[in-house]
């Protein structure tokens, strides 16, 4: 979760590593009218807070 919003974070490198998996996730989002937003990387301190 980011704030109070449930999210799925997809690493853009997946497009190169497993194109079919990337397409599946993107098509799932489209088919279910989910919002897709391109964003920058999360800062390292976010990872530290998440693991607590």
N, CA, C and O atoms as a MOPAC input file, in Angstrom:
PM7 MOZYME 1SCF
protein

 N      0.83900 1    -1.16900 1     0.00000 1
 C      0.00000 1     0.00000 1     0.00000 1
 C      0.88500 1     1.23300 1     0.00000 1
 O      1.94200 1     1.27500 1     0.62900 1
 N      0.42800 1     2.20400 1    -0.70600 1
 C      1.06400 1     3.51300 1    -0.67200 1
 C      0.00800 1     4.45100 1    -0.12000 1
 O     -0.99800 1     4.73100 1    -0.77200 1
 N      0.24700 1     4.92800 1     1.08100 1
 C     -0.79800 1     5.68100 1     1.76500 1
 C     -1.94200 1     4.73000 1     2.06200 1
 O     -1.74100 1     3.66900 1     2.65300 1
 N     -3.14500 1     5.11400 1     1.64900 1
 C     -4.32900 1     4.26800 1     1.83500 1
 C     -4.74800 1     3.58300 1     0.54300 1
 O     -5.84600 1     3.03300 1     0.45700 1
 N     -3.88500 1     3.61300 1    -0.45500 1
 C     -4.22500 1     3.08800 1    -1.77800 1
 C     -3.54400 1     1.73900 1    -1.99000 1
 O     -2.33000 1     1.61300 1    -1.82900 1
 N     -4.33400 1     0.73800 1    -2.35200 1
 C     -3.76900 1    -0.56600 1    -2.70200 1
 C     -3.16200 1    -0.44700 1    -4.09300 1
 O     -3.79100 1     0.08200 1    -5.00900 1
 N     -1.94800 1    -0.93800 1    -4.24500 1
 C     -1.24500 1    -0.80600 1    -5.52000 1
 C     -0.52600 1    -2.10300 1    -5.87500 1
 O     -0.26900 1    -2.95000 1    -5.01900 1
 N     -0.21600 1    -2.23000 1    -7.13900 1
 C      0.69000 1    -3.25900 1    -7.63100 1
 C      1.82800 1    -2.50500 1    -8.29500 1
 O      1.60100 1    -1.68500 1    -9.18400 1
 N      3.03300 1    -2.77900 1    -7.87100 1
 C      4.19500 1    -2.11700 1    -8.45800 1
 C      4.87600 1    -3.11300 1    -9.37200 1
 O      5.25300 1    -4.21000 1    -8.96000 1
 N      5.02400 1    -2.71200 1   -10.60700 1
 C      5.59200 1    -3.57700 1   -11.63200 1
 C      6.91100 1    -2.97900 1   -12.09600 1
 O      6.95000 1    -1.84200 1   -12.56600 1
 N      7.96500 1    -3.72500 1   -11.96800 1
 C      9.28000 1    -3.27300 1   -12.41200 1
 C      9.30000 1    -3.29700 1   -13.93300 1
 O      9.02600 1    -4.32900 1   -14.54600 1
 N      9.62400 1    -2.16800 1   -14.53800 1
 C      9.60300 1    -2.07800 1   -16.00400 1
 C     10.60500 1    -3.02200 1   -16.66500 1
 O     10.48600 1    -3.30700 1   -17.85700 1
 N     11.58500 1    -3.50800 1   -15.91500 1
 C     12.54100 1    -4.46600 1   -16.48800 1
 C     11.86700 1    -5.77900 1   -16.85800 1
 O     12.39300 1    -6.55100 1   -17.65900 1
 N     10.68800 1    -6.03100 1   -16.26700 1
 C      9.94900 1    -7.24900 1   -16.59300 1
 C      9.62600 1    -7.30800 1   -18.08200 1
 O      9.57000 1    -8.38700 1   -18.67100 1
 N      9.41500 1    -6.13900 1   -18.68400 1
 C      9.10900 1    -6.07800 1   -20.12200 1
 C     10.20900 1    -6.75000 1   -20.94000 1
 O      9.92300 1    -7.42800 1   -21.92700 1
 N     11.45800 1    -6.56400 1   -20.53600 1
 C     12.58600 1    -7.16200 1   -21.26300 1
 C     12.83900 1    -8.60800 1   -20.83800 1
 O     13.20700 1    -9.44400 1   -21.66300 1
 N     12.64200 1    -8.89900 1   -19.55300 1
 C     12.94800 1   -10.22500 1   -19.02400 1
 C     11.87000 1   -11.24300 1   -19.38100 1
 O     12.17700 1   -12.34500 1   -19.83500 1
 N     10.59600 1   -10.87000 1   -19.17600 1
 C      9.45300 1   -11.76200 1   -19.43400 1
 C      8.33100 1   -10.97200 1   -20.10700 1
 O      7.35800 1   -10.60000 1   -19.45100 1
 N      8.45700 1   -10.71300 1   -21.41100 1
 C      7.46300 1    -9.88900 1   -22.10200 1
 C      6.03300 1   -10.40900 1   -21.96700 1
 O      5.09800 1    -9.61400 1   -21.87200 1
 N      5.84700 1   -11.72900 1   -21.95700 1
 C      4.48400 1   -12.26500 1   -21.84600 1
 C      3.88600 1   -11.97100 1   -20.46900 1
 O      2.69500 1   -11.68000 1   -20.36300 1
 N      4.69300 1   -12.04500 1   -19.43000 1
 C      4.20900 1   -11.73500 1   -18.07900 1
 C      3.85700 1   -10.25500 1   -17.97200 1
 O      2.84300 1    -9.89100 1   -17.37800 1
 N      4.69500 1    -9.41500 1   -18.54800 1
 C      4.42400 1    -7.97800 1   -18.53800 1
 C      3.11800 1    -7.68400 1   -19.27000 1
 O      2.27700 1    -6.94200 1   -18.76400 1
 N      2.94500 1    -8.25600 1   -20.44500 1
 C      1.71400 1    -8.05300 1   -21.21600 1
 C      0.49600 1    -8.56900 1   -20.46200 1
 O     -0.56600 1    -7.94700 1   -20.50200 1
 N      0.63700 1    -9.69600 1   -19.77600 1
 C     -0.47700 1   -10.24900 1   -19.00800 1
 C     -0.94600 1    -9.25400 1   -17.94900 1
 O     -2.14100 1    -8.98600 1   -17.82200 1
 N      0.00400 1    -8.71300 1   -17.19400 1
 C     -0.35600 1    -7.77100 1   -16.13000 1
 C     -0.98500 1    -6.51200 1   -16.71800 1
 O     -1.98500 1    -6.01700 1   -16.19900 1
 N     -0.41100 1    -5.99900 1   -17.78300 1
 C     -0.95200 1    -4.78200 1   -18.39600 1
 C     -2.34200 1    -5.03200 1   -18.97400 1
 O     -3.22900 1    -4.18900 1   -18.83900 1
 N     -2.53600 1    -6.17500 1   -19.61200 1
 C     -3.86000 1    -6.49900 1   -20.15700 1
 C     -4.87400 1    -6.74800 1   -19.05100 1
 O     -6.04200 1    -6.39000 1   -19.19500 1
 N     -4.44600 1    -7.35900 1   -17.94600 1
 C     -5.33100 1    -7.55500 1   -16.80000 1
 C     -5.82300 1    -6.20400 1   -16.28700 1
 O     -7.01000 1    -6.03000 1   -16.01100 1
 N     -4.91200 1    -5.26200 1   -16.16400 1
 C     -5.28400 1    -3.92400 1   -15.69900 1
 C     -6.26800 1    -3.27500 1   -16.67100 1
 O     -7.26100 1    -2.68200 1   -16.24900 1
 N     -5.99600 1    -3.38500 1   -17.95400 1
 C     -6.87900 1    -2.79400 1   -18.96700 1
 C     -8.25700 1    -3.45600 1   -18.93800 1
 O     -9.27500 1    -2.76500 1   -18.94900 1
 N     -8.29400 1    -4.77100 1   -18.90200 1
 C     -9.56600 1    -5.50800 1   -18.91200 1
 C    -10.42300 1    -5.20900 1   -17.68900 1
 O    -11.64800 1    -5.31200 1   -17.74700 1
 N     -9.78100 1    -4.83900 1   -16.58000 1
 C    -10.50100 1    -4.57700 1   -15.33800 1
 C    -10.61500 1    -3.08400 1   -15.02900 1
 O    -10.90900 1    -2.68600 1   -13.90200 1
 N    -10.37400 1    -2.26900 1   -16.05900 1
 C    -10.48400 1    -0.80700 1   -15.93200 1
 C     -9.68600 1    -0.26100 1   -14.74800 1
 O    -10.15000 1     0.62400 1   -14.02900 1
 N     -8.48400 1    -0.80000 1   -14.55500 1
 C     -7.62000 1    -0.33000 1   -13.48000 1
 C     -6.73800 1     0.80100 1   -13.99000 1
 O     -6.34200 1     0.81500 1   -15.15600 1
 N     -6.43900 1     1.73100 1   -13.12700 1
 C     -5.57900 1     2.84900 1   -13.47200 1
 C     -4.13600 1     2.36600 1   -13.56900 1
 O     -3.64400 1     1.67600 1   -12.67600 1
 N     -3.46700 1     2.72700 1   -14.64600 1
 C     -2.05400 1     2.38800 1   -14.83700 1
 C     -1.29200 1     3.70200 1   -14.93300 1
 O     -1.62400 1     4.56600 1   -15.74400 1
 N     -0.27300 1     3.84100 1   -14.10100 1
 C      0.51500 1     5.05900 1   -14.07200 1
 C      1.98500 1     4.70100 1   -14.09900 1
 O      2.42700 1     3.81200 1   -13.37200 1
 N      2.73900 1     5.38400 1   -14.92900 1
 C      4.18500 1     5.19400 1   -14.93200 1
 C      4.76700 1     6.10600 1   -13.86900 1
 O      4.41600 1     7.28400 1   -13.79100 1
 N      5.64900 1     5.56600 1   -13.05700 1
 C      6.21300 1     6.34900 1   -11.95700 1
 C      7.70500 1     6.09400 1   -11.84800 1
 O      8.24200 1     5.17300 1   -12.46400 1
 N      8.35600 1     6.91700 1   -11.06100 1
 C      9.78500 1     6.74000 1   -10.82900 1
 C      9.99500 1     5.70800 1    -9.72500 1
 O      9.03800 1     5.22600 1    -9.11900 1
 N     11.22900 1     5.38600 1    -9.48100 1
 C     11.55600 1     4.42100 1    -8.43300 1
 C     11.20500 1     4.98900 1    -7.07000 1
 O     11.25500 1     6.20000 1    -6.85700 1
 N     10.84700 1     4.09600 1    -6.14300 1
 C     10.60200 1     4.51200 1    -4.77000 1
 C     11.93600 1     4.76400 1    -4.08600 1
 O     12.90900 1     4.05500 1    -4.34300 1
 N     11.99000 1     5.76400 1    -3.22000 1
 C     13.24800 1     6.02500 1    -2.51600 1
 C     13.60200 1     4.87100 1    -1.58300 1
 O     12.70800 1     4.18200 1    -1.09000 1
 N     14.89400 1     4.65100 1    -1.33400 1
 C     15.33000 1     3.52700 1    -0.48600 1
 C     14.70400 1     3.53900 1     0.90200 1
 O     14.45900 1     2.47100 1     1.46200 1
 N     14.43400 1     4.71400 1     1.47900 1
 C     13.85500 1     4.75400 1     2.82300 1
 C     12.45700 1     4.15500 1     2.85000 1
 O     12.00200 1     3.72200 1     3.90900 1
 N     11.76500 1     4.11900 1     1.72000 1
 C     10.44100 1     3.48800 1     1.65100 1
 C     10.58200 1     1.99200 1     1.93100 1
 O      9.76700 1     1.42000 1     2.65500 1
 N     11.59300 1     1.36500 1     1.37300 1
 C     11.82300 1    -0.06400 1     1.59400 1
 C     12.11600 1    -0.34200 1     3.06300 1
 O     11.66000 1    -1.35000 1     3.60200 1
 N     12.86300 1     0.52900 1     3.71200 1
 C     13.19500 1     0.33300 1     5.12000 1
 C     11.94000 1     0.40700 1     5.98100 1
 O     11.78600 1    -0.38500 1     6.91100 1
 N     11.04300 1     1.34400 1     5.68600 1
 C      9.80400 1     1.46800 1     6.45100 1
 C      8.89000 1     0.28700 1     6.20400 1
 O      8.19500 1    -0.15700 1     7.11800 1
 N      8.87600 1    -0.23100 1     4.98700 1
 C      7.99500 1    -1.33800 1     4.62800 1
 C      8.36200 1    -2.60000 1     5.40100 1
 O      7.47900 1    -3.37100 1     5.77600 1
 N      9.63300 1    -2.81800 1     5.64000 1
 C     10.06700 1    -4.06100 1     6.27500 1
 C      9.86600 1    -4.06200 1     7.78900 1
 O     10.04800 1    -5.09800 1     8.42700 1
 N      9.49500 1    -2.92900 1     8.37400 1
 C      9.28800 1    -2.85900 1     9.83400 1
 C      7.96300 1    -3.43200 1    10.23300 1
 O      7.63100 1    -3.45100 1    11.41800 1

